[in-house]
């Protein structure tokens, strides 16, 4: 896995590119991210996915609470799902 992951804006979204370090990621990080994303997808309420994505950013990035607060819902979900995708890629 690379030391850093760049999350670029998805088409139709309006946010800046963000770089996330993977230096401290381990198996527990991977398991927790997968569990959070799975729970978010299982819930019928869209806010559960948002909560799960906020938890992923809190766990897997060095973003502060204020940084996350200043992101849009779309940005939070795109970044979190990209991180989940990256952590599950075959090494």
C-alpha positions as CSV (number, residue, x, y, z in Angstrom):
1,X,0.0,0.0,0.0
2,X,1.4,3.4,-0.8
3,X,2.3,5.7,2.1
4,X,-0.3,8.3,0.9
5,X,-3.6,8.1,-0.9
6,X,-4.8,11.1,-3.0
7,X,-8.6,11.4,-3.1
8,X,-9.6,13.5,-6.1
9,X,-12.9,15.2,-6.6
10,X,-15.5,13.0,-8.2
11,X,-17.3,14.4,-11.3
12,X,-20.2,16.5,-10.1
13,X,-18.8,17.3,-6.7
14,X,-17.1,20.4,-5.6
15,X,-14.2,19.9,-3.3
16,X,-10.4,20.0,-3.2
17,X,-8.1,17.1,-3.6
18,X,-7.1,15.6,-0.2
19,X,-4.1,13.5,0.7
20,X,-4.3,10.9,3.4
21,X,-1.4,9.1,5.0
22,X,-1.6,5.4,5.5
23,X,1.5,5.1,7.6
24,X,-0.3,4.0,10.8
25,X,-2.9,1.8,9.2
26,X,-3.0,-1.8,10.3
27,X,-5.3,-4.8,10.2
28,X,-7.5,-3.3,13.0
29,X,-7.9,-0.1,10.9
30,X,-9.0,-2.2,7.9
31,X,-11.5,-4.2,9.9
32,X,-13.0,-1.2,11.6
33,X,-13.3,0.7,8.3
34,X,-15.0,-2.3,6.6
35,X,-17.4,-2.7,9.6
36,X,-18.3,1.0,9.6
37,X,-19.0,1.1,5.8
38,X,-21.0,-2.2,5.9
39,X,-23.2,-0.9,8.8
40,X,-23.7,2.4,6.9
41,X,-24.8,0.5,3.8
42,X,-27.2,-1.7,5.8
43,X,-29.1,1.1,7.4
44,X,-32.0,2.6,5.5
45,X,-31.4,6.1,6.9
46,X,-28.9,8.1,4.9
47,X,-27.6,9.7,8.1
48,X,-26.2,6.4,9.2
49,X,-23.9,6.3,6.2
50,X,-22.9,9.8,6.9
51,X,-22.1,8.9,10.5
52,X,-20.1,5.9,9.4
53,X,-18.1,8.0,6.9
54,X,-17.4,10.6,9.6
55,X,-16.1,7.8,11.8
56,X,-13.9,6.5,9.0
57,X,-12.3,9.9,8.5
58,X,-11.8,10.2,12.2
59,X,-10.1,6.8,12.4
60,X,-8.1,6.8,9.2
61,X,-7.0,10.4,8.6
62,X,-5.2,13.2,10.4
63,X,-8.1,15.6,9.7
64,X,-9.3,17.5,12.7
65,X,-12.9,17.6,13.8
66,X,-13.1,21.2,12.4
67,X,-11.6,20.0,9.1
68,X,-14.3,17.3,8.8
69,X,-17.0,19.7,9.9
70,X,-16.1,22.0,7.1
71,X,-16.5,19.3,4.4
72,X,-19.8,18.7,2.7
73,X,-21.7,15.5,3.1
74,X,-20.7,14.5,-0.4
75,X,-17.0,15.1,0.3
76,X,-17.1,13.1,3.5
77,X,-18.8,10.2,1.8
78,X,-16.5,10.2,-1.3
79,X,-13.3,10.4,0.8
80,X,-14.4,7.7,3.3
81,X,-15.5,5.3,0.5
82,X,-12.3,5.9,-1.4
83,X,-10.3,5.1,1.7
84,X,-12.3,1.9,2.2
85,X,-11.7,0.9,-1.4
86,X,-8.0,1.6,-1.1
87,X,-7.5,-0.3,2.1
88,X,-9.1,-3.4,0.5
89,X,-7.0,-3.4,-2.7
90,X,-4.8,-6.4,-3.2
91,X,-1.3,-5.7,-2.1
